[in-house]
Amino acid sequence: MTKNTNQIRWLVPELAFRMIYVMLLFVQVDCIGQANTIKSASIGVVDTTKARASSPKSLTFTASTDQRFFFFNDTRTEDNRREPVSVYGIKAGFLFPPRHNRPALQGGRSASFKAGAGFYFVNQHIDHPGLLPNTSESFTRRLRIATVYYERYILRRKAFEISLPVEFGYGHSRYEINNDQANRHEVANGVFLPLGVGVSAAYQFPAIRWLKPLHWFGLNVLTGYRFILKKDVPDSQINYTGLYFSVGPSFFLENLTADVKNWRKKRKRNRQ
């Protein structure tokens, strides 16, 4: 496989998920947390101060892209160090408001934890020329992983948050080896059940009056370890147990939907 063809294979899933990312920017969700509206018994005036201070009683929808880096035993540099492999994903779920007072959770959308589901995939191909002329050695890995996750917040300020994500999933693997010199052509298909635990930290950019969309975005750092509870994938070829990490931009859909709802309310008041 030529170098250009290999680049195209990596570019297709990346472009697809960027399209999904853009679509998420325009999703209008009605599952926004509602603040309690307290009215004065004498004159019927809404007390907006108390309404803003109360906690939402309903769930808040959230979704984002999630690019990670996995370390596999068979993907190494020339000096025999493990090389990270890009994993593209998307996840969606709900923010659950706290039932009890937690002083560490202040600012931002009120939430004690979030839970939902995700989907991840890997298309990896490595091709090397063989020792003999007109021969090659290559392997191809394709992973598809569906997960459910639970992420509890341990610190949540106005712009900074730390959480402990736990996820469990179901994965399918296709691993193909081609070695022209040894006349070896093997294909291994199998399923596995991954369990991941980690630590995540996120920072939301501040809300600026003349640049409101800025606080829809931020930075996220995630690191964790993946355990394989069950598998029927040959150990001699691959081992999916190992470290993973993610460093990159983050998108906070709940901030966008909250701004959309506030804009609608303001527009309705102006019309009245």
Beta strands, then each sheet from edge to edge (+ up, - down):
strand 1: 60-65
strand 2: 68-76
strand 3: 82-96
strand 4: 113-129
strand 5: 136-156
strand 6: 160-179
strand 7: 184-204
strand 8: 217-231
strand 9: 242-251
sheet 1: 1+ 3- 2+ 9- 8+ 7- 6+ 5- 4+
end
